[in-house]
Amino acid sequence: MNEKQMAGYEAAKYVKDGMLVGIGTGSTAYYLIEKLGQRVKEEGLNIKCVSTSDASTEQAKSLGIPLLDTNDAPELDICIDGVDEVDPQFNGIKGGGGALFREKIVARSAKYNIWVCHSAKLVEEIGDFGLPVEVLPFGYKHVVKKMEDAGFEPVLRMNKDGSIYETNNHNYILDTKYTNSKFGKDYAAMEAFLKGTLGVLETGFFLNCTDLIISAGADGITTIENPNK
Ligand SMILES: O=C[C@H](O)[C@H](O)[C@H](O)COP(=O)(O)O
């Protein structure tokens, strides 16, 4: 079993009969969904899930996991998702797979959040990954200019074939370095600035959002509880 699979399978143990479950997106959440599918089929686990992306929806459907629209389940028992980087203060960055907006809606709907990851995602300081920012296509260069003026270094996400990457919401992603921004290391201030910029839908900052991290590495599985939640 690889590390992502170990983390995903471990997290599936936190899902109990009768729960409404938010299911994340990405290569680690993939294994969570795989295990939930097995439990639904083999144990008759009775759950209903809200998905954070078209890819996770397709996977869940193919495994026979019952799904609800997020508008039919505004409160969830648990949400389990991947993460791109997380620091010891539980500041996380998500959106490597472009699902950050749906992921944030679903995470905020959940009473308890778990992140699953390879141990390499646990870093002393977030920043190397950059920050995905979802923007509306109309006038996105206005956002680019505002960000550059504030010291961010946004780059429009592209597909391998040279076309512009579009999220499931048909928006664009600006992947941005922020280490030279005028906000220093004040992530909350960066978030407030970006969210206040016309044309920005959401950022990949997930600050003090998760209750538990399940990471897997060469030494096995580590669970880290967030003391501030
Ligand atoms: O938009 C994608 C999500 O935020 C993912 O959960 C995140 O990128 C982690 O993905 P992975 O488990 O594939 O590294």
The ligand as an ORCA input file, in Angstrom:
! r2SCAN-3c Opt
* xyz 0 1
  O      -7.949     21.093     -5.667
  C      -7.504     20.064     -5.188
  C      -7.404     19.786     -3.776
  O      -7.245     20.881     -2.932
  C      -6.572     18.595     -3.359
  O      -7.161     18.109     -2.199
  C      -5.120     18.924     -3.116
  O      -4.570     19.470     -4.282
  C      -4.303     17.688     -2.683
  O      -4.291     16.759     -3.712
  P      -3.389     15.452     -3.677
  O      -3.900     14.604     -2.585
  O      -3.551     14.875     -5.050
  O      -1.975     15.897     -3.454
*
